[in-house]
């Protein structure tokens, strides 16, 4: 854990997964969950509305109509 502005934040080794871009979305989600089961990993279709809040344990995996990861998944 790290301390920032008197708030204890988790210190995750991987904050993003650029190698998953272009992979099938289900494989990408499973890889992230396998790495850290505490993450709330969400599949989100491109151009879908999302909230703007930051989730320390949330990873959104955006995918295109072909079912492939279209953006680098990251914590947030």
Secondary structure, DSSP 4 states (H G I P E B T S, - for coil): -EEETTEEE---S-SEEGGGTTSBHHHHHHHHHHH-TTSEEEEEETT--------TTEEEEEE-TTSBB-S-EEE-
